[in-house]
Amino acid sequence: MSFPMILRTVFEIALFAAIIWGFFHEDRLAAFERRVFCSLRRKKLKVIKPAVSHFETVK
C-alpha cells in the first residue's frame, strides 16, 4: 500500500465519522458552521474611520 492510498483511506474514514457525528449532533454542527461563516465574513469587512463623525456635528 502506498502512502497516498493510506492517506486517502484515512481521510475517507475521518469523513465518514464526521458525517455520522453530524447526524447525531446537528445543532453543534450548525453552530460551528455559523461561527466559521461569521469569521470569514468579518475578515472581508474593513472598518473605515470617517473624517468627521456624525455624532460630533449634531452636538
Sequence and secondary structure as in RCSB ss.txt:
>XXXX:A:sequence
MSFPMILRTVFEIALFAAIIWGFFHEDRLAAFERRVFCSLRRKKLKVIKPAVSHFETVK
>XXXX:A:secstr
  HHHHHHHHHHHHHHHHHHHHHH HHHHHHHHHHHHHHHHHHH      SS HHHHH 
